[in-house]
C-alpha cells in the first residue's frame, strides 16, 4: 500500500488581527470564558528583543512521522543555545504526555492539539524566545491556523521532507508497522493524508543531507533574511 501524501493548491494567508480572533479556533468556535479582560504589561516586544539580543521566531517543522523533525529540532536547539540564544523545542509527542494528554487523534483533536501548541509558541515568542516545533501537522489548513495564531512575521514554515518509503523503513517507534497491522487508525501517511506544503519558507530533504548540515543550512537561510543573527 502506498504512502498517502496529497498535493493541494496554495492560497495566500489572510491578514488577521489576533485580538479580533481570540477564541476563533476553539473546537466550538466560541470562547467559553466570559467577562475576562486582556491586561497589557509595561515591557514591549522591542525591549525584550534588546535585552535578549535576539528576534523571536517560531520555526514550525512539518513532515511525515520519522522524517527527522525532532532530530533536527533538538540539534538546532543545542546549536542556538551554544551561541547564547534562548530557544525551546515544542515536540509533538512530549506535549501529548502532559498539556495535550486529553486529546486523541481525530481530525478535531489533532486540530486542537496544534491550536494549543501554536498558542504556547506564541507565548514563548511574546517572551522574546525562539521556538522550534516538531509536529506532523498534516493539513495545510491547520498549519495556516498556527501561522495566524503565532503571527506571520514570526512564523517560518520548515518542510522536513522524506519519502514515505524512507520514513517507513526508518520507523524508529514502530508506528508504521502498527498502522499497517491496523493497530493505529488514522495514521498519517497510511490511512490519513499528509498535505505537502506548497510554499514552505524552507525545505530540508533528510534523505539527502545530514542533521548537522541541515541545521547549518537552515541557520544560514535565517541569517540571510535577517531573521536571526
C-alpha positions as CSV (number, residue, x, y, z in Angstrom):
1,X,0.0,0.0,0.0
2,X,1.5,3.4,-1.0
3,X,2.1,6.2,1.4
4,X,-0.8,8.7,1.4
5,X,0.6,12.1,0.5
6,X,-1.5,14.8,-1.1
7,X,-0.7,17.9,-3.0
8,X,-3.1,20.8,-2.6
9,X,-3.3,24.2,-4.1
10,X,-1.7,27.0,-2.2
11,X,-3.7,30.1,-1.0
12,X,-2.3,33.3,0.4
13,X,-2.9,33.6,4.2
14,X,-5.4,36.3,5.2
15,X,-4.3,39.3,7.2
16,X,-5.7,38.6,10.7
17,X,-5.9,40.8,13.8
18,X,-5.1,38.5,16.7
19,X,-7.2,40.4,19.2
20,X,-10.3,40.1,17.0
21,X,-9.9,36.4,16.6
22,X,-9.3,35.2,20.2
23,X,-11.3,32.0,20.7
24,X,-11.9,31.7,16.9
25,X,-10.0,28.4,16.7
26,X,-11.6,26.7,19.8
27,X,-13.4,23.5,18.9
28,X,-16.8,25.1,19.2
29,X,-15.6,28.4,17.6
30,X,-16.6,30.3,20.8
31,X,-14.5,31.2,23.8
32,X,-16.0,29.6,26.9
33,X,-14.6,32.1,29.4
34,X,-16.7,35.2,29.7
35,X,-16.1,38.6,31.4
36,X,-12.3,38.4,31.0
37,X,-10.2,41.4,30.2
38,X,-6.9,41.5,28.4
39,X,-4.1,43.1,30.5
40,X,-1.1,44.7,28.8
41,X,2.2,44.9,30.6
42,X,4.9,47.6,30.6
43,X,7.5,45.7,28.7
44,X,7.3,46.0,24.9
45,X,8.5,43.4,22.3
46,X,11.2,45.9,21.3
47,X,12.6,46.0,24.9
48,X,12.6,42.2,25.1
49,X,14.5,41.9,21.8
50,X,17.1,44.4,23.0
51,X,17.5,42.7,26.4
52,X,17.7,39.2,25.0
53,X,19.7,40.2,21.9
54,X,17.5,38.2,19.6
55,X,14.4,38.3,17.5
56,X,11.5,36.0,18.5
57,X,10.7,33.3,15.9
58,X,8.8,30.1,15.5
59,X,10.4,27.5,13.3
60,X,7.4,25.3,12.5
61,X,8.7,21.9,11.3
62,X,6.2,19.8,9.4
63,X,6.6,16.4,7.8
64,X,5.8,12.7,8.0
65,X,6.5,10.7,11.1
66,X,10.2,9.6,11.0
67,X,11.1,12.4,8.5
68,X,13.5,13.8,11.1
69,X,11.7,16.7,12.6
70,X,12.5,16.1,16.3
71,X,16.1,15.1,15.5
72,X,16.7,18.4,13.6
73,X,14.7,20.5,16.2
74,X,16.9,19.3,19.1
75,X,20.1,19.7,17.1
76,X,19.1,23.3,16.3
77,X,18.2,24.0,19.9
78,X,21.6,22.8,21.1
79,X,23.4,24.9,18.4
80,X,21.4,28.0,19.2
81,X,21.9,27.7,22.9
82,X,25.6,27.2,22.4
83,X,25.6,30.5,20.6
84,X,23.8,32.2,23.5
85,X,20.4,32.4,22.0
86,X,17.4,31.5,24.1
87,X,15.2,28.8,22.5
88,X,12.9,25.9,23.3
89,X,11.6,22.9,21.4
90,X,7.9,22.0,21.4
91,X,7.8,18.4,20.4
92,X,4.5,16.8,19.4
93,X,4.9,13.6,21.4
94,X,6.1,15.5,24.5
95,X,3.1,17.8,24.5
96,X,0.8,14.8,24.4
97,X,2.3,13.5,27.6
98,X,1.0,16.4,29.6
99,X,-0.6,19.6,28.1
100,X,-2.5,17.6,25.4
101,X,-2.9,14.3,27.2
102,X,-6.7,14.7,27.0
103,X,-6.6,14.7,23.1
104,X,-6.8,11.8,20.7
105,X,-6.1,11.6,17.0
106,X,-9.5,12.5,15.5
107,X,-9.4,15.4,13.0
108,X,-10.9,17.7,15.6
109,X,-8.4,16.6,18.3
110,X,-5.5,17.0,16.0
111,X,-6.5,20.5,15.2
112,X,-7.0,21.3,18.9
113,X,-3.5,19.8,19.6
114,X,-2.0,22.2,17.1
115,X,-4.0,25.1,18.2
116,X,-2.8,24.7,21.8
117,X,0.8,24.2,20.5
118,X,0.5,27.4,18.5
119,X,-0.8,29.3,21.5
120,X,2.2,28.1,23.6
121,X,4.6,29.0,20.8
122,X,3.0,32.5,20.6
123,X,3.5,32.9,24.4
124,X,7.2,31.9,24.1
125,X,7.6,34.4,21.2
126,X,5.9,37.1,23.4
127,X,8.6,36.4,26.0
128,X,11.2,37.0,23.3
129,X,12.2,33.4,22.8
130,X,12.9,31.4,19.6
131,X,10.6,28.4,19.4
132,X,11.2,25.3,17.3
133,X,8.2,23.0,16.9
134,X,8.1,19.4,15.7
135,X,4.6,18.3,14.7
136,X,3.5,16.3,11.7
137,X,0.7,18.9,11.3
138,X,-0.5,17.1,8.1
139,X,-3.2,19.6,6.9
140,X,-2.5,22.9,5.2
141,X,-5.5,24.5,6.9
142,X,-4.1,23.6,10.4
143,X,-0.7,25.0,9.5
144,X,-2.3,28.2,8.3
145,X,-4.2,28.3,11.6
146,X,-0.9,28.0,13.5
147,X,0.6,30.9,11.5
148,X,-2.5,33.0,12.2
149,X,-2.1,32.4,15.9
150,X,1.6,32.9,16.1
151,X,1.7,35.8,13.7
152,X,3.0,35.6,10.1
153,X,6.0,37.8,10.8
154,X,7.3,35.3,13.4
155,X,6.3,32.1,11.6
156,X,8.8,30.2,9.5
157,X,7.4,27.0,7.9
158,X,10.1,24.4,7.5
159,X,9.2,21.3,5.5
160,X,11.2,18.4,6.7
161,X,10.9,16.2,3.7
162,X,11.5,12.4,3.3
163,X,9.7,10.0,1.1
164,X,7.0,7.8,2.7
165,X,9.1,4.7,1.8
166,X,12.1,6.1,3.6
167,X,10.1,7.1,6.7
168,X,8.5,3.6,6.8
169,X,11.9,2.0,6.5
170,X,13.3,4.1,9.4
171,X,10.2,3.7,11.6
172,X,12.1,4.2,14.9
173,X,9.0,3.9,17.0
174,X,7.4,1.0,15.1
175,X,4.4,3.1,14.3
176,X,4.2,2.4,10.6
177,X,4.3,-1.4,11.3
178,X,1.5,-1.0,13.8
179,X,-0.5,1.2,11.3
180,X,-0.1,-1.5,8.6
181,X,-1.5,-4.1,11.0
182,X,-4.5,-1.8,11.7
183,X,-3.5,-1.1,15.3
184,X,-3.3,2.6,14.8
185,X,-6.3,4.1,13.0
186,X,-6.0,7.4,11.0
187,X,-2.2,7.2,10.9
188,X,-0.7,10.0,8.7
189,X,0.7,8.6,5.5
190,X,-1.0,5.2,5.8
191,X,-4.7,5.8,6.5
192,X,-4.8,9.6,6.8
193,X,-3.4,12.1,4.3
194,X,-0.4,14.3,4.6
195,X,-0.8,17.6,2.6
196,X,2.6,18.7,1.4
197,X,3.3,22.5,2.0
198,X,3.0,24.3,-1.3
199,X,5.3,27.2,-0.5
200,X,7.2,26.5,2.7
201,X,9.8,29.0,3.7
202,X,12.5,26.4,3.8
203,X,12.7,22.7,2.7
204,X,15.1,20.1,4.1
205,X,15.3,16.7,2.4
206,X,16.6,14.5,5.1
207,X,17.3,11.7,2.6
208,X,20.0,13.9,1.0
209,X,21.7,15.7,3.9
210,X,22.9,15.0,7.5
211,X,21.3,16.6,10.5
212,X,24.3,18.9,11.1
213,X,24.3,20.1,7.5
214,X,20.6,20.6,7.6
215,X,20.8,22.7,10.8
216,X,23.7,24.8,9.3
217,X,21.7,25.4,6.1
218,X,18.6,26.5,8.0
219,X,20.5,28.9,10.2
220,X,22.3,30.3,7.1
221,X,18.9,30.8,5.5
222,X,17.6,32.7,8.5
223,X,20.7,34.8,8.8
224,X,20.5,35.7,5.1
225,X,16.9,37.0,5.6
226,X,17.9,38.9,8.8
227,X,15.6,36.7,10.9
228,X,18.5,35.6,13.1
229,X,22.0,36.8,13.9
